[in-house]
Amino acid sequence: MAECGRKALSVMEAVRSRYESLQISDDVLGESGDDSSENPFYSTSGGSSSENYTSESNGDEQRSAEMSGNQSGHPPGSVSNIQAEEESWTDALREITVPAFKDTCGPAQKMPANASTIDFFQFFVPDNVIQNMVTQTNMYAKKFQERFGSDEGWCNVTLSEMKAFLGYVTSTSIHRCDSVLSIWTNGFYSNKSIALIMTQSRFEKILKYFHIVAFRSSQTSNGLYKIQPFLDSLQQSLECSFRPSQTQVYVHLKEGAGSDNLGTLKNKPQLHSLVARQLCQNLSGKNSIIFTGPSITSLNLFEEFEKQDIYCCGLLSSRKSDCTGLPQSMLTNPDAPQRRGQYTTKMKGNMSLICWHNKGHFRFLTNAYSPSKQGVIIKRKRGEVPCPLAVEAFAAHLSYICKYDDKYSKYFISHKPNKTWQQVFWLTISIVINNAYILYKMSDAYHMKRYSRAQFGERLVRELLGLEDCSPTH
């Protein structure tokens, strides 16, 4: 049994090596540990609860043929449309070739070996951005007091105080606490090593008046106007600092219709397609491969992207996906029992529609992988499960996302303000610190002092508070 286990692991590593660019390795993170994700395809831990996901998938796919047809855009009883869609897809499979990726990836600027943790942080959030926070906070405090009365305990915040303020809130990503104010208490979450830099009352004053944009412009209708300049600056810094081999994007639309009328499209395929187009507008001509969830996967969108040299691989759901143009025979489960790893494929042009069974039916649409190419999914308890190469690639991508969640989510700032723009701000600061650490791991500075992610965060907090003697290199 031990020999079989070692063999399975060696095969798993061989499979993973083909998708090295899709993985966040332990080496990059500076930590090790099992992947505790709930990845239904690619399991590296015995506790992976793929059955739960599979059951949910089955629930989606066991809708009636009539419902599936209606959601595919067919009028009820439109036999001619359904027949035309069936005839345009064929069982005859052929090889396809996706051109090589045309862009470069990795750090865009070399950092010196003596760079400190705050240097990597300020590569994304430089002093001029923090100084703008100082200016806007002081402006807001002045206007607030003009309207509601003077605040005798207030004096204008300085650049060093604003850095300390950022450092205090950032510390909640390393030392988990219910409130950042616990730093100054004598309880379990207290942190006397940093509490003396600023009094609690001073911190609360800055927290009260903290702003990035103090006043709304009469020409703006953007709901995030109070943070938009910071987001714009950060986007530019991210583009200048690092070219990722892949990007993970999650979009959440709040309830209610805004001036852009997006609220009316919530949970609709039109909205998800619109978001996908906007996110991929800079990928045209680069031969990128994008992986999509059921709400985005659609034949029309994939064909549109293919004309821009953007190739796709997506998971399908008869309930969540726009199934227009897809053969209905592939969207309903077969009557005959299926064995694990069994699959059927139909092809239209360069597009493949795959129905793969793994204790449930999973459907994929792709033009990024040849349908005749074989892959394998490794289940630690059940061994190898055969599959098309597209399914293996999707599984490797999903493994990357799960590993990111496992490794990085615990380092997000736990301070939870009530205002939406502040929630977005501290979320982006968490992402900035994670990116700063990745940049650090890829630099010569890592070979000088090998900090783990936790050590990097602790060091950054101390440098923001001015407790460490560091000499910025830029």
Secondary structure, 3 states (H helix, E strand, C coil): CHHHHHHHHHHHHHHHHCCHHHCCCHHHHCCCCCCCCCCCCCCCCCCCCHHHHHHHHHHHHCCCHHHHHHHCCCCCCCHHHHHHHHHHCECCCCCCCCCCCCCCCEECCCCCCCCCHHHHHHCCCCHHHHHHHHHHHHHHHHHHHHHHCCCCCCCCCCHHHHHHHHHHHHHHHCCCCCCHHHHHCCCCCCCHHHHCCCCHHHHHHHHHHCCCCCCCCCCCCCCCCCCHHHHHHHHHHHHHHEECCCCCCCCCCCCCCCCCCHHHHCCCHHHHHHHHHHHCCCCCCCCEEEEECCCCCEHHHHHHHHCCCEEEEEEECCCCCECCCCCHHHCCCCCCCCCCCCEEEEEECCEEEEEEECCCEEEEEECCCCCCCEEEEEECCCEEEEEEHHHHHHHHHHHHHHHHHHHHHHHCCCCCCCCHHHHHHHHHHHHHHHHHHHHHHCCCHHHHCCCCHHHHHHHHHHHHCCCCCCCCCC
